[in-house]
Amino acid sequence: MDEAERLSLVAEVLADQPVMHPEAPNRKVWRTEKSCYEFLARHVSEGANTLETGAGISTVLFTAWGCNHLMIAPDPADAAAITTYCGQHQISTDSLQIDSRPSEEALPGLGHDVDFDLFFIDGAHSFPLPTIDWFYGASHVRQGGFVVFDDAPLPAVRMLLDWFIEPDARWQPVARTMKWRAYQRLSQGSLAELESYQPFFQGPRSVKDRIKVIVPPRARRAVRRVIPYREWENGLRVS
């Protein structure tokens, strides 16, 4: 399957989506933007090793594209919906592996010899789970591989991206919208390291410095109201 065929399959699946999450706005499945699926289509091929936390349209696509795909999603209903949909649409699941444990249990157990070409992080979005997914899963992304984050505006995801990944030159931004972001890994191996090896690390940052990074100037008056009294009296001023 070439890139044009993979892109065509994106349109087909979006037109006939699996029914997995009745609580989703479309009453079928939680999904990201079409541009994100198209990015995935352009950066994988048959036989690529892919990893995903969460399940949905992306899982169907990775499977249909013939990737060696590992889906980590703790709800057995997700796995059943994926396999049912694939069976109904003549999509072989021979290359799909499903781990129904929570990602914080499944990812630390990945073998040292396991490498992935692309990792799609779209599982639990509560703190600190996106960071746990990234730490354990992205350690297995090969140099030159990609990590894609959905739901970038959510606090637990945005903190990881804006405070740690964006300032780190070892993660090259390659695509983004308001909803999702993609990075190419320029390093390899475990992400565990001393702070002195982290290019973005500048030592403990004051509350004032943190506010300047994440809060637009017009919003700083509101932030001032919620700063602990003691920090304010110790000389913190938000201009």
C-alpha positions in Angstrom: 0.0 0.0 0.0 1.5 3.3 -1.1 1.0 6.7 0.5 -1.8 7.7 -1.8 -3.7 4.5 -0.9 -3.1 5.1 2.8 -4.5 8.6 2.5 -7.5 7.3 0.6 -8.1 4.9 3.4 -8.2 7.8 5.9 -11.1 9.3 4.0 -12.9 5.9 3.8 -12.7 5.2 7.5 -13.7 8.8 8.4 -16.8 8.2 6.2 -17.6 5.0 8.0 -16.4 5.3 11.6 -16.3 2.5 14.1 -18.9 2.7 16.9 -16.9 2.7 20.1 -17.6 5.6 22.4 -21.3 6.6 22.6 -20.3 9.5 24.9 -18.4 11.1 22.1 -19.9 14.2 20.4 -20.7 12.2 17.2 -22.0 9.3 19.4 -19.5 6.9 17.6 -15.9 7.5 18.5 -13.6 10.0 20.0 -11.4 11.3 17.1 -8.8 13.8 16.2 -8.5 16.0 13.1 -8.2 14.5 9.7 -4.9 16.2 9.3 -3.5 14.1 12.1 -4.5 10.9 10.5 -3.0 12.1 7.2 0.2 12.8 9.0 0.2 9.3 10.3 -0.4 8.0 6.8 2.6 9.9 5.4 5.0 8.7 8.1 4.3 4.9 8.3 4.2 2.1 5.8 3.5 -1.6 5.7 5.7 -3.3 8.3 6.3 -0.2 10.3 6.4 -0.8 14.1 3.8 1.4 15.7 2.6 2.0 19.2 -0.6 3.7 20.5 -2.1 4.5 23.9 -5.8 4.7 23.4 -8.0 3.2 20.7 -10.1 4.4 17.8 -9.9 5.4 14.2 -6.2 5.5 14.4 -6.1 1.9 15.5 -8.1 0.8 12.5 -5.9 2.8 10.2 -2.6 1.4 11.6 -4.0 -2.1 11.3 -5.3 -1.6 7.7 -2.0 -0.1 6.6 -0.3 -3.3 7.7 1.8 -1.9 10.5 3.0 -4.1 13.3 0.8 -2.2 15.7 0.6 -2.4 19.5 -2.6 -0.9 21.0 -2.6 -0.3 24.7 -6.1 0.4 26.0 -7.6 -0.9 29.3 -11.3 -1.1 28.2 -12.0 -4.5 26.8 -14.9 -3.0 24.9 -12.4 -1.0 22.8 -10.6 -4.1 21.7 -13.9 -5.8 20.9 -15.1 -2.8 18.8 -11.8 -2.7 16.9 -11.7 -6.4 16.0 -15.4 -6.4 15.1 -15.0 -3.4 12.8 -12.0 -4.9 11.1 -13.8 -8.2 10.6 -16.7 -6.4 9.0 -14.4 -4.5 6.7 -12.1 -7.3 5.7 -9.1 -5.8 7.5 -6.7 -8.4 8.7 -5.7 -8.1 12.3 -2.7 -10.5 12.1 -0.3 -7.6 12.7 -2.4 -6.0 15.6 -1.4 -6.7 19.2 -3.8 -5.6 21.9 -2.7 -5.0 25.5 -5.7 -4.4 27.8 -3.7 -3.2 30.8 -3.5 0.5 31.7 -0.6 2.1 30.0 1.2 2.8 33.3 1.3 -1.0 33.8 1.9 -2.1 30.2 4.6 0.4 28.9 7.2 -0.2 31.6 7.3 -3.8 30.6 8.3 -3.2 27.0 11.4 -5.2 26.1 14.8 -3.5 25.8 15.0 -4.7 22.2 11.6 -3.2 21.1 11.8 -0.1 18.9 9.0 1.8 17.3 8.8 4.0 14.2 5.9 6.0 15.5 4.1 6.4 18.8 0.7 7.9 19.0 -0.2 9.2 22.5 -3.9 9.4 22.9 -4.8 7.5 26.0 -5.7 8.9 29.4 -5.2 12.7 29.5 -5.2 13.2 33.3 -2.0 14.2 35.0 0.5 12.6 35.0 -0.5 9.9 32.6 0.5 11.6 29.3 4.0 12.1 30.8 4.1 8.5 31.9 3.1 7.3 28.4 5.8 9.6 26.8 8.5 8.6 29.3 8.1 4.8 28.9 6.8 4.6 25.3 9.0 7.3 23.6 12.1 5.7 25.1 11.4 3.0 22.6 11.0 5.3 19.6 14.0 5.0 17.3 16.2 7.9 16.3 14.4 9.5 13.4 11.0 8.1 14.5 8.0 10.2 15.5 5.8 10.9 18.5 2.4 12.3 18.0 0.3 13.8 20.8 -3.5 14.4 20.5 -5.5 16.8 22.6 -2.5 19.1 23.0 -4.6 21.9 24.7 -5.5 19.8 27.7 -3.4 20.8 30.7 -1.6 17.5 31.4 -0.5 17.3 27.7 0.2 21.0 27.2 2.5 21.1 30.3 4.6 18.3 28.9 4.8 19.8 25.5 5.4 23.4 26.3 7.7 23.0 29.4 9.8 20.0 28.4 9.5 18.8 24.8 9.3 22.1 22.9 12.5 23.5 24.6 14.5 20.3 23.9 16.3 20.3 20.6 16.4 16.5 20.6 12.6 16.7 19.7 12.1 18.3 16.3 8.6 19.8 15.8 7.4 18.6 12.4 3.6 19.3 12.4 1.0 20.9 14.6 -2.5 22.3 14.8 -4.4 23.6 17.8 -5.5 20.0 18.6 -2.4 17.9 17.9 1.4 18.0 17.6 4.0 15.8 16.1 7.8 15.6 16.9 10.7 13.7 15.3 13.1 12.1 17.8 16.7 13.1 17.1 18.1 11.0 20.0 17.7 7.4 21.1 17.5 5.2 24.1 16.0 5.8 27.5 14.6 9.2 28.5 15.9 8.8 32.0 18.8 11.2 32.6 20.2 13.7 35.0 19.0 17.2 34.8 22.5 18.4 33.7 22.0 16.5 30.5 18.7 18.2 29.7 19.1 21.2 27.4 15.9 22.8 28.7 16.8 22.6 32.3 17.6 25.9 33.9 17.3 25.0 37.6 14.3 25.7 39.8 12.3 28.5 38.2 10.6 31.2 40.2 6.8 31.5 40.1 7.3 34.8 38.3 9.4 33.1 35.5 6.8 30.4 35.1 4.0 32.9 34.8 5.9 34.8 32.1 6.3 31.6 30.1 2.7 30.3 30.2 0.5 33.3 30.9 -0.2 36.1 28.3 0.5 39.6 29.6 -3.2 40.6 29.7 -4.0 37.6 31.9 -1.4 38.3 34.6 -3.6 40.5 36.7 -5.9 37.5 37.2 -3.0 35.2 38.0 -1.8 37.7 40.6 -5.0 37.2 42.6 -4.3 33.5 43.1 -0.6 33.7 43.9 0.0 32.6 47.5 0.2 35.6 49.9 3.6 34.7 51.2 5.1 34.5 47.7 3.7 37.9 46.9 5.0 39.5 50.1 8.4 37.9 49.4 8.8 40.1 46.4 7.0 38.5 43.5 5.6 41.1 41.2 3.7 40.4 37.9 4.1 43.2 35.5 
